[in-house]
């Protein structure tokens, strides 16, 4: 069950995190997917995070996912060659 606190975090940071992902990916659908997954990953431990580090943690989650996405895309391109 999603708490009111987590919903408030989502409302406060989802747009900014999405724009961050979109800037790097240049793909709306992928940026939405990574934003969603970053929040899912963050949800597992958000109760242990202080309010001043929430955005840092979300960006860290997004960076991991962006890196994985870029590695997968590179591997896919290499496999096609």
C-alpha positions, 0 to 999 in steps of 0.5 A, a space after each residue: 500500500 502506498 502511503 500519503 508520504 510516498 505519494 507526496 514525494 512522487 508528486 513533488 519529484 516525478 516531473 523533475 525526475 522524468 525531465 532528467 531522464 528525458 534529457 539523457 534518453 531523448 525518448 518519451 516512453 523510455 524516460 517514463 519507464 525509467 522514472 516509474 522504475 526509479 520510484 519503484 526501486 526507491 519505494 523499497 527504502 524511502 522510509 529510511 531516507 531523510 527529506 533533504 536526500 530524497 531527490 538525491 536518492 531518486 536521481 541515483 536510482 535513475 542514473 543506475 537505470 539509465 546506465 543499464 539502459 545505455 549498456 543494453 542498447 549498446 549490446 543490442 546494437 553490437 549484436 545487430 552488426 
